[in-house]
Amino acid sequence: MHVFNKISRLSGFEVKNDLSLIYRNIWIYRLIMNLLYLGRYRQRFKDIINELGPDAEHVIELCFGDIHIAAFCKETGRHWIGYDINDVFVDYAVKHGFNAVNADILSLESLPRADVLVFAGSLYHFNENLDKIWQLMTSCAPRIILSEPIKNITSIKNIIGNIGARASTVRNGAEAFRFDRGSFIEMLDFYQEPYNFAYNVISEKKDILITINERHQHRHSGL
């Protein structure tokens, strides 16, 4: 059974901007994320930035949340566009001079062309719509950087995990689904043929960091 079929039955929520507490204030969001990442929240973005490469002049970031990558792009003379369904995050980014768009990416027919597309920590929200997400990503940029949590407190089957799932809801209802390493790699293996890409595993910490390029040149590292 393919991974997207298994994933699609794990939750059944509609797309709504029904934000939980963590997403209603950027400072609360940063506090909780720092707790979840044991003080290494900023390092998560540094790891992504290290993979942008010198030729990435135009960067698109989906579900950007925070502005660390946007700030780096501004400092280094790159063009950044961020998309997020959360108007709180978008307003914060716009007030700081960044080109942020308030949109549900599932409603988009296409994205502007870019050198690199970044998608960090949010792919699990779209486990029922992976075909749409892969179509958007691969038609936007020849290079994609994915960073996705694979060690999740919300996967724990107890009251702590339930609280974590409810605290991080951006759609309708508590989101119990999260990727683990196996399901994430299985998902990549399933989509690399139809969308003609190769991927490399860069690192595995709390998040797995993946770089994706057009055409089949390398297999994943199997770390």
C-alpha positions as CSV (number, residue, x, y, z in Angstrom):
1,M,0.0,0.0,0.0
2,H,1.4,3.4,-1.0
3,V,2.2,5.9,1.7
4,F,-0.3,8.5,0.5
5,N,-3.1,6.0,0.7
6,K,-2.2,5.1,4.3
7,I,-1.8,8.7,5.3
8,S,-5.1,9.9,3.7
9,R,-7.1,7.8,6.1
10,L,-5.5,9.0,9.2
11,S,-7.3,12.3,9.4
12,G,-10.3,13.9,7.7
13,F,-10.3,17.6,8.2
14,E,-11.5,20.4,5.9
15,V,-9.2,23.4,5.1
16,K,-10.1,26.1,7.6
17,N,-8.2,28.9,9.2
18,D,-9.0,27.6,12.7
19,L,-5.8,28.4,14.6
20,S,-4.7,27.0,17.9
21,L,-3.0,29.1,20.6
22,I,0.5,28.5,19.3
23,Y,-0.3,30.1,16.0
24,R,-2.1,33.2,17.3
25,N,1.0,35.1,18.4
26,I,4.5,35.0,17.0
27,W,6.1,35.3,20.5
28,I,4.0,32.4,21.9
29,Y,4.9,30.5,18.7
30,R,8.6,31.1,19.2
31,L,8.5,30.2,22.9
32,I,6.8,26.9,22.3
33,M,9.0,26.0,19.3
34,N,12.1,26.7,21.3
35,L,10.8,24.4,24.0
36,L,10.0,21.7,21.4
37,Y,13.5,22.1,19.9
38,L,15.2,22.2,23.2
39,G,16.6,25.7,22.5
40,R,17.7,24.8,19.0
41,Y,14.8,26.4,17.1
42,R,17.0,28.9,15.3
43,Q,19.5,26.1,14.4
44,R,16.7,24.5,12.4
45,F,16.7,27.5,10.1
46,K,20.5,27.7,9.9
47,D,20.6,24.2,8.7
48,I,18.1,25.1,5.9
49,I,20.0,28.3,5.0
50,N,23.3,26.3,4.7
51,E,21.6,24.3,1.8
52,L,20.3,27.3,-0.2
53,G,23.5,27.6,-2.2
54,P,25.1,30.7,-3.8
55,D,22.9,30.6,-6.9
56,A,19.6,30.8,-5.1
57,E,18.6,34.3,-6.0
58,H,14.8,33.7,-5.9
59,V,13.5,31.8,-2.9
60,I,9.9,30.8,-2.2
61,E,9.0,29.5,1.3
62,L,5.7,27.7,1.9
63,C,4.0,27.9,5.3
64,F,6.9,30.1,6.4
65,G,5.7,30.9,10.0
66,D,8.7,32.8,11.1
67,I,11.0,35.2,9.2
68,H,14.5,33.8,9.8
69,I,14.9,32.7,6.2
70,A,13.3,35.8,4.9
71,A,15.8,37.9,6.9
72,F,18.8,36.0,5.6
73,C,17.6,36.4,2.1
74,K,17.2,40.2,2.6
75,E,20.7,40.4,4.1
76,T,22.2,38.6,1.2
77,G,20.4,40.3,-1.6
78,R,18.0,37.5,-2.5
79,H,14.4,37.8,-3.4
80,W,12.1,36.0,-1.0
81,I,8.3,35.4,-1.2
82,G,6.6,33.6,1.7
83,Y,3.1,32.0,1.7
84,D,1.1,31.3,4.9
85,I,-2.5,30.7,5.8
86,N,-2.0,32.5,9.1
87,D,-2.7,36.2,8.8
88,V,-0.9,36.8,12.1
89,F,2.4,35.5,10.7
90,V,1.8,37.3,7.4
91,D,1.1,40.6,9.0
92,Y,4.2,40.3,11.2
93,A,6.4,39.6,8.1
94,V,4.8,42.4,6.1
95,K,5.4,44.9,8.9
96,H,9.1,43.9,8.9
97,G,9.3,44.6,5.2
98,F,9.0,41.1,3.7
99,N,7.0,40.0,0.7
100,A,4.5,37.7,2.5
101,V,1.3,36.4,1.0
102,N,-1.8,35.4,3.1
103,A,-3.1,32.3,1.2
104,D,-4.1,28.7,1.6
105,I,-1.6,27.1,-0.7
106,L,-4.2,24.4,-1.6
107,S,-6.2,27.1,-3.4
108,L,-3.3,28.1,-5.6
109,E,-3.1,26.9,-9.2
110,S,0.6,27.7,-9.4
111,L,3.5,29.5,-7.8
112,P,6.0,32.0,-9.3
113,R,9.1,30.4,-10.6
114,A,12.0,30.4,-8.2
115,D,15.5,28.9,-7.9
116,V,14.7,27.2,-4.6
117,L,11.5,26.3,-2.8
118,V,11.6,25.8,1.0
119,F,9.0,23.9,2.9
120,A,9.8,23.5,6.6
121,G,7.9,21.7,9.4
122,S,4.4,21.8,7.8
123,L,4.1,19.0,5.2
124,Y,2.2,16.8,7.7
125,H,-0.7,19.4,7.5
126,F,-1.2,18.3,3.9
127,N,-1.1,14.5,4.3
128,E,-4.5,14.3,2.4
129,N,-3.3,16.5,-0.4
130,L,0.2,15.4,-1.2
131,D,-0.4,15.1,-5.0
132,K,-1.4,18.8,-5.1
133,I,1.6,19.9,-2.9
134,W,4.1,18.0,-5.1
135,Q,2.7,19.4,-8.2
136,L,3.0,23.0,-6.8
137,M,6.5,22.4,-5.5
138,T,8.1,20.7,-8.5
139,S,6.5,23.1,-11.0
140,C,7.9,26.1,-9.0
141,A,11.6,25.4,-8.6
142,P,14.3,22.9,-9.8
143,R,15.5,22.6,-6.2
144,I,13.5,22.0,-3.1
145,I,14.5,21.9,0.5
146,L,12.3,20.0,2.9
147,S,12.7,20.0,6.6
148,E,10.1,17.9,8.5
149,P,9.8,16.7,12.1
150,I,10.2,12.9,12.4
151,K,10.5,12.8,16.2
152,N,7.3,14.2,17.5
153,I,5.8,14.7,21.0
154,T,2.4,14.7,19.3
155,S,3.0,11.1,18.2
156,I,3.1,9.9,21.8
157,K,-0.1,8.0,22.7
158,N,-0.9,9.7,26.0
159,I,-2.2,13.0,27.4
160,I,1.0,14.9,26.6
161,G,0.8,13.8,22.9
162,N,-2.9,14.8,22.7
163,I,-2.2,18.2,24.1
164,G,0.7,18.7,21.7
165,A,-1.6,17.7,18.8
166,R,-4.3,20.2,19.8
167,A,-1.8,23.0,20.5
168,S,-0.4,22.8,17.0
169,T,-3.7,22.8,15.1
170,V,-4.0,25.0,12.1
171,R,-7.0,23.3,10.5
172,N,-10.2,21.8,11.8
173,G,-9.6,19.5,14.8
174,A,-6.6,18.1,16.6
175,E,-4.0,16.8,14.1
176,A,-2.8,13.4,15.2
177,F,-0.8,12.5,12.1
178,R,2.9,13.1,11.9
179,F,5.6,11.6,9.7
180,D,8.2,9.3,11.1
181,R,11.4,8.5,9.2
182,G,9.9,5.5,7.5
183,S,6.8,7.1,6.3
184,F,8.6,10.2,5.1
185,I,11.2,8.2,3.1
186,E,8.4,6.0,1.7
187,M,6.5,9.2,0.6
188,L,9.6,10.5,-1.2
189,D,10.2,7.2,-2.9
190,F,6.6,7.1,-4.1
191,Y,6.7,10.6,-5.6
192,Q,10.2,10.8,-7.1
193,E,9.3,8.8,-10.2
194,P,6.1,10.7,-11.3
195,Y,7.7,14.1,-10.5
196,N,11.2,13.1,-11.8
197,F,13.4,14.2,-8.9
198,A,16.3,12.8,-6.9
199,Y,16.7,13.5,-3.2
200,N,19.5,13.4,-0.6
201,V,19.2,13.1,3.1
202,I,21.3,15.9,4.6
203,S,20.8,15.3,8.3
204,E,18.4,13.7,10.8
205,K,17.8,15.3,14.1
206,K,14.4,16.2,15.4
207,D,13.7,17.1,11.8
208,I,14.9,15.3,8.7
209,L,16.5,17.7,6.2
210,I,16.2,16.8,2.5
211,T,17.4,18.4,-0.7
212,I,15.5,17.6,-3.9
213,N,16.8,18.2,-7.4
214,E,15.3,17.6,-10.8
215,R,16.2,14.4,-12.6
216,H,17.6,11.1,-11.1
217,Q,21.2,11.6,-10.2
218,H,21.5,10.2,-6.7
219,R,19.6,7.9,-4.4
220,H,18.9,8.8,-0.8
221,S,21.8,8.3,1.5
222,G,20.1,5.8,3.8
223,L,21.4,7.5,7.0
